Amino acid sequence: MSLRSLSKLDLVAAAFGLIVLHRYLTRKSKSSLPPGPPGLPIIGNVADMPTKKEWVTFAEWGKKWGGICSVNLLGRTMIIINSSEVMSELDKKGAIYSDRPRLEMGGELVGYSDTIVLLPYGQRFRAFRKYFANHLGPVPMENHIPTIQHETHRFLKRQLSKPGDLMQNLRKLAGGIILQLTYGITVEEGEDFFVNLIEGANRNFNEATVPGAFPVDFFPSLRHLPEWLPGMGFMETARTWAKATAAMVEVPFAFTKRQIASGTAPPSFVANLLEDEHTLSADEIRNIKFVASSMYAGADTTVSAEYGFFLAMTLHPGVLEKAQQEIDTVIGNDRLPTLADRPQLPYINALVTEVLRWNSVAPTGVPHASMEDGIIGGYLIPKGSIIVANLWNMLHDPETYPDPFVFNPDRHIASNGKPAQQDPRTMCFGYGRRICAGMSLAEASLFAAISMCLAVFDIKKAVENGIEVTPVHENTSGIISYPENFKCTINPRSEKAVALISQEYQL
Ligand code: HEM
């Protein structure tokens, strides 16, 4: 039968049939899971899961299966997002994709499930976010500028006297700012009790959350088996680590309470809120205590970004020179740059942005969990799915950032009628209602550290046996990723720089 032999009515009926068929097929695809690597019966894709640098494997899956793909982990769906468009759809439909997966070892047994990062989405979570916004949001950040600058100046002194201890110095810097803002605690030079206490607990948490390290994460009922059974040693570990978590939550809080009682507490998150303690309920006091302990979550990320800055400067002397020229021209060398200089230092701002893009601090973000069935990118996201956003891949997409592995602050400055490349801050801090709660503090801390260091230090490749050592930009695995250890030399730029570092803080 040819088309010509069909009546008009037949054609209309056929067209209608095609439309219905198309609708049916489209509807069917909308209710199916995103594509992904085929798995095995029962265990699904467990054996396909990468154990290190998961962002690289996830990016390969993205190339093969598209911007949204899925795997099956022992019956649980994991959705992997490789495209910024899909992530912004998740962002817009944020409410139902803003839970966190339950972590049996790190969360429930070791005790981090009461800190904001793991807190289930709901009323208590919203109360926590409000506390964060009221203390660390963009507006209150103005009050914290003196603390950020003062602690950064202390860092310059430490770096001058111990140039080989860059990582320890950066840890003290990030920890010092957060402890001051949270509890009014001033960190001591050398070993600091509070920094050691909190970093110890956070180290346990990092170990507890290494994927696959604790079978109880996959089989939660294991925790109810008798402890004399083989393989149950994790319960003893969990108890020891839970004690460290409790100390991290209680000890600095008690310190501030003692200071309040003796009338010596400087302003801080805890001191400001406990001023009228008698008006607060027991639940509110408990919430304040856990919000405070959650604030230190930002220290590791900031340290990684700052370490990334030193790596970038070691590898790109041209960028260092251009940045120093901007500071010398705008600020001169009679004083240190301050956060008030931000609008006058476009190249330094672009450099900070490029640090956030080039050295992905949280390459696969922090996993979210979906609270209801939903549709994203035309695919079904079943309730309870784990959602992982491959931020590293989005920040290194050559379509968005040509030559993505090159450190180039100029890409963030509009010029010759060409707009700047997409602002990486729309990606590197996560998305939806779980977007980083410390973004303003992160950016202010980074600007202060980067601008002040550029003003007074030269950062160069280390020389060993007369040969320059060129570091390789490699990153450690895990939720928070650091540049692998590298060598560089950090020397004051001049006698005047030494004098600026050594003077009393007077910004
Ligand atoms: C360079 C610095 C930083 C980067 C790149 C960064 C990045 C991120 C990312 C990607 C997330 C996960 C967001 C999501 O789940 O979608 C996150 C969450 C979080 N960040 Fe940051 N962060 C930084 C610094 C900080 C600082 C300084 C603080 C606080 C003092 C902080 C506090 C938090 C908290 C509390 C969460 C959990 C939010 C929640 O679960 O609702 N971060 N951050």
Residues whose N, C-alpha, C, O or C-beta is under 5 A from the ligand:
A	BS01	HEM	I116 V117 S294 M295 A297 G298 T301 T302 A305 V361 A362 G365 V366 C428 F429 G430 Y431 R433 R434 I435 C436 A437 G438 L441 A442
